Amino acid sequence: MVIRGIVARQRNIELFLLAGSVGFVLLGWMALEEAAFTLPPETDGIVLQFVITALAGHLALRWCCPDAPAQLYAIVMMLAAIGLIFVTRLSPDLGVNQANWISLGTVLLVASAIAGRRYELLRQYKYTAAVLALILLIVTGLMGTTQGGARLWLTVGGLTFQSTEIIKAALIVFLAGYLAQEASVLSMPKVRFGGRTYSSLPYLLPLAGVLGALLLALGMLRDLGTVAILLLLAMAATYVATGLFRYIGVGMALLGVTGLAGYQLFWHAQTRIDIWLNPQSDPTGLGYQTLQSTYAIQAGGVTGEGLGMGHSDLIPAAQTDYIFTAIAEELGLIGALSVVLLFGLLVMVGMRIALMAHDAFGRMLATSTALLFGIQALIIIGGNLRVIPTTGITLPFVSFGGSSLVINMMLVGLMLAIAQRGRSHAQDAQD
């Protein structure tokens, strides 16, 4: 495996592509210095730490996943590089933390790629994953910390994490296992058994039950952003597995109903929607964040104001909720579209890995993960552009936040393992 990794064509391409993320960090740092941007002394080692992390992850993948597609790790590290520079620019005190999270996430990415060689074992625990997700939600509801109107955070041993990130991963395991087993039945309106014809609707009961329980618990935590993600993910994954458009219609109807219920029941949901519709109603208060984001995007134009030259740091929570706005202001339309393109490529590579998988569970696991990344990106970018109300979720690999970054990188490692298994299985079949 070591010799194979040294000469692996995909890893050689990956090394070439990694030059983009390393180059962006170096040029971004130089741009901040040219902009007379004041950085804390402890941030001096950030660039070197990122370069070492990226190369160390690449070398590890040469050993454990020599044949996995080169683009996946390169895209993730490019997004992480953009996030590192902009988190440091928007909130310099958080730059070191972000670099540390990237390093930890990369270590866990490799660990997940190694452990993921036997990813099919997860299929046996699809319902266990769903139950654990529900238990975690209940614990969060009882013991969690409330921020921005939603109770999302748990503190264990002095470490605070966002429990909904783990819940998303658990739902992916459940969806992949369930759809791999039941997709053929769900794609047929009628099922024949023992000379009789039965409706396929009862086979939807496990999905409806798990999803309903999770959505109810999330509703109690007032986390409508995650509710939207889980509904869209379940809807999209079911559509991909069955090819039936009716699941899209059902999902959109459920999303509309839950959105309306959330607006009626939760004050913070009402506030977000009202401010989204009319931020001028309170320009110096609740509407300030939305208006400043709009002004920043307009100021960016096509080429941007220049890294370190904008005013996105005046937007509250810019390093989390509005980091795409900062990118659009300082790198302009070109930079913003580049980020969108990177997420589009990430989803495409994920779908390609799904096609490479040698079993149905692996295909649905890779598909659901790719869809999760794409859905999250669409929701937060849409919120920054005022296409939809803001939801308070993070832009994968870019926004500040250890929970999101670590869990997403572990999912990437799992996708790499699926790709490697698929390639190895295809080669064995040829031999």
N, C-alpha and C positions, 0 to 999 in steps of 0.2 A: 504493500500500500504506500510506503514511503517513496520508493522509486517511481511508482505510478503517479504520485502527487507531484514529484519534481518535474516530470515531463508533461503533466496534464495540460491540455490545450485550454480548457475552460479556466483553470486557475491562472494561466499566463495572461489570458485576456482580462481576467479580473484584476490582476496586478496593474495592467495598463490603465484600466478604468478607474482604479483607486487614485491615480494621479489627479483626477478631477477633484475629489474631496480634499486631498492633501493640499492641492494648489489653492482651492477656495479658502481654506483656513489660513494659509500663509498670506494670500493677497488680502483677505478680510482683515487680518491683524494689522497688516501694513497700512490699509486704508484707515483703520481706526486711529492709528498713530499719526497719520498725516492730517486727520481731521482734528488733531489736538484733543482727542478724546481721553479723558482721565481714567486710567485703569488702576485698580488696587494692586499693590506689589505682589500679593499672593497669586495673581493671575499670570505671572511671568512664564510658568511652566505649562500652561494650558495647551499651547500649540504642539510642543514636544510630546505631551501626554497623548494627544489625539493621534499624532503620527505613529507613535509606538503602538497604541491600541489597534489602529487600523491594520498595520502590518502584522502584528501578532495574531490578530483574528484571521488574516489571510493565510498565514503560514499554518495555523491550526487546521483550516479548511482544506489545505493541500493534503493533509494527512487523513482527515475523516470524511471529506466529501470531494474527492478529486474530480468527479465527473458532473457535479451539480452545475446548473447554469451560472455563468460568470456574472450576469447582470444583477442578480438579486442582492448580494452582499454589497456590491458597488453602489447601487441605488440607495440602499439603507444608509450607508456611511456618508453618501453625499447629502442626504436629508439631515443626518445627524450633524454634519459639518455646518450646514446652514443654520440649524438650530443652535449650535454652540456659539457661533459668532453673534447671532442676533440676541440670544439670551444674555450674553456678556455685554452686548451693546446697550440693551434695554435695562438691565439690572446687573451691573458689574459685580455686585456681591454674590450673585448666584452663579457666576461663570465657572468657578471651581467645582461647585456642586454638580453642575450639568456635565462637566468633563468627567467627574467621578462616576456619574450615573451611566455615561456612555461606555466607560471602561468596564464597569460591572455588567452592563447589558451585553457587551461583546463577549465577556467570559461566559455568561449564561447562554448566549447564542450558540457558542461552540459546544457547551455542555449539552444543550438541547439537541444539537445536531448529532452528537455521539449517542445520547440516550434514545434519540428518535429513530435509530436503526430498527428498533422493535416497536414502532408506533402502532402496529396493529393490536397490541395489547390494550391500548386505550379503548378499543371498541367494546371490550367486555365491561367497561365502567361508564358507559354512556349515561345510564340512569343514576349511577352514583354521582357523576359529575353534576347532574341537574339538581340532585338532592343537596349536595354540598354547597352549590350556588345559592339555593334557597336558605339553607342554614346560615350561610355567611351574611345574607341580606338581613335575616332576622337579628343576628348578633349586632350588625351595624345599626339597625333600628333601635336596639336596646342600649347599646354602649357607644355608638358613634358620635362624631363631632359634626355640628351643623355649620356650613359655610355657604353663603349666598342663598340661603333659604332651603338648601338640600342637605340631608344628612348622609355623607358619603365616606367619611374618614374614620379609620380605626387606628388606635395606638396600642401596639404590643411591644413590651420590653423597651419602651422609649422610641420605637420606630413607628412613624405614622405613614400609613399607605391608604390608597383609594381602593376600597374593596370592589368597586364595580369593574375595575380592570381585570381582576381575577375571575369575576363572574362572566365577563365576555369570553374569556378563554374556555371556561367550563361549558358555556353554551355552544361554542364551536365543536367541542368534543361530542356533546349530545347530538347536535344537528348532524354531524358527519356520520355518527353511528346509526342514528335513526333513519336518515335518508338513504344511506347505503343499503339498509335492510328493506325499507318500505317503498322506495322510489318507484319500482316497477308496478306496485299495486296502486299507489297514489296517482300514477299517470293514466290509469284506466277508470272510467266512471262506474263500471260494473266488474265484478269478480265472479268467475264461475268456479264452483267447488261442489263435488259430489252430485253433479247433474243439476244443480240449482244455481241461480244467479243472485248475487248479493251486492249491496252497495259498498263502495270502497270508503265511505265516510267514517266508519268506526276505526279505520286505521289511522285517522287523523287525531283520534282522542289523545294518544300520548303527547303528541306535539302541542295540541291545544291545551292540555292540562299543564304541562311544564311551562309553556309560554305564559299561560294565564296566571299561574302562581307567581312566576318571576315578575310579571308586569304589575300584579297587585302589590307585591312587596315593594317594588321600586316606586310605585305610586305612593305608598305609605311613607317612603323616604323622600318623596317629592323630587325625585331625579327624573325629570321628563326627558332630558337629553339622552340618557341611557335607554329609556323606554323607546324612544324613536330609533336608536341604533339597533336594538334587539329586534324590534318589529321589522325594520327594513332588512336586516340580515336574514331573519327567518324567511321572510317573503322572497328575497332574491335567491337564497340557497334552494328553497323548495322549487322555485321556477326553473333554476338550472338543472335540478335533479329530475324534474318531470317534464319540462317543456310546455307546461300548461299555463296560459296567461291568466287563467281565473284566479290563481294564487296571488298574482300581483294585485288584482282588483280587491280581493278579500283583505290583503295586507294594507292597502291604501285606505280602505274603509275603516279598518281597526285603528289605523294611525290617526285618521280624522276624528274618530270617536274619543280616543284617549286624549288627543289634543284639546278637544272641546271640554272634556271632563276636567282636565288639568286647569284649563282657564277658569272654569267655574269654581274649582275647589281651592286652588293655591294662589296666594297673593303674589308670590314672586313670578309665577307663570303669567298672571294678568299683567304685572308690571312690565315684563319683558316684551310681551306682545303689544301692549299699548305704546311703549316707547319705540318699538320697531316701527309701528304705524305712524307715530307722530313724535319724534324726538324733540321737536321744537317746543313742545308743550312744557318742557322743563329743561331748558338748555344748559343751565348751570348746576343742575342736580342730577336726576336720574337719566336725563337724555345726554349728559355731557360725554359719556364714553362713546355712544353711538355717533354723535355729531363729530367728535374729534377723529374718529376712525374714518368717517366719510371725507372729511377735509384732508386727512393724510393721504388717502388713496388718490384723491383728485390732484393733490400737490405733486404726487410722484410722476405723473405723466407717463411718457413712453420709456424714458431712460432712467428716471429716478433722480432724487436729490443728491445721491451719493451716500455711501455707507458712513454713518456717524454724523450726517449733516441734516437729518430730518428731525422731527419733533414727536415721533411716536412714543417716546419715553414718557410723554405727558399723559398718555392714555392709561387709565387704571387697568391693571392686570394685563398689560400688553404682552408680557413674556409668556402668558398662557393662552388667554382667550383671543387676543388680537395680534398674535405674532405674524400672521399673514398680512395684516394691514401694514406692519412695519416693513415687511419685505417689499410690498407694493409701493410704499412711499420712497424708500431709499434705493431700491433696485428697479423701480418702475414697472411698467407693463411687461417688459422683457423678463425681468426677474420673477414676477408673479406667475407669468405663463410657464416659465421654466419649472417652477415648483409644481404647478398643475400637471405639466408633462411628466415629471418624475413620478408622481402618484399614478398617472395613467399607465406608465411603463411598469410600475410595480404591480399593478393589477394584471396587466398582460402577462408578465413573467410568471405570476402566481397561477394564472389559468394554464399557461404552458406547462408548468410543473404538474398541474392536475392531470393534464393529458398524458404526461410521462408516467404517472403512477400505475402500478401493475394490478391494483385492486380498487374496488369501489370505495372502500373506506378512505384510502389515501387520496383518491380523487376528490371526495367531498371535503376532506380535511383541508387540503390545499385550496380548494375553491372557496370554502367558507372564510378562511383566513384572508385570502386576497380580497374578497368582498368586504370584510370588516375594515381593512385598511382604506379601501376606496370610499365606503360609506362614511366613515369618520371624517375623511378629508373633505368630502363634498359638503357635509353638514357644517363644519367649522368655517370652510371657505365661503359657503353660502351665507353664513351668519355675518362674517366680516364684510361681505359685499352688500348686505342688507337685502338679500334675496329671500331669506327666511329669518325668523327671530334667532337671536343667539341662544346657545344651549349650555355653555360653560364646559364643554368637553375640550380635549386637547387635540392639536394637530399631530398625528403620529410621527414620532422620531424628531420632531422639530420643536414643539412647545416645551417649556420647562415642566418637569414632572418626572420623578423617579419611577413611580408605579407604572405609568403608561409606557415609558421607555423600556423598562426591564421586561415587562410582560410581552410587549410587541416584539422585542428582539428574540425572546424565547420562541415565539411563534414563527419567526423567520428561520431560526435554527431548525425547527420541526419541518418547515417546508423544504429546507436544504436536504434533510434526511430523507424525505419522501422522494425528492428528485434523484438522490444517489441510489436509493433502493430500486427506483424505476429503471435507471440506467443499468445497474448491475443485473437486474432481472432480464432486461432485454439482451444484454451481452451473453448471459448464460443460455438464453433460449437460442441465440444464433450459434453458439458453440455446440 
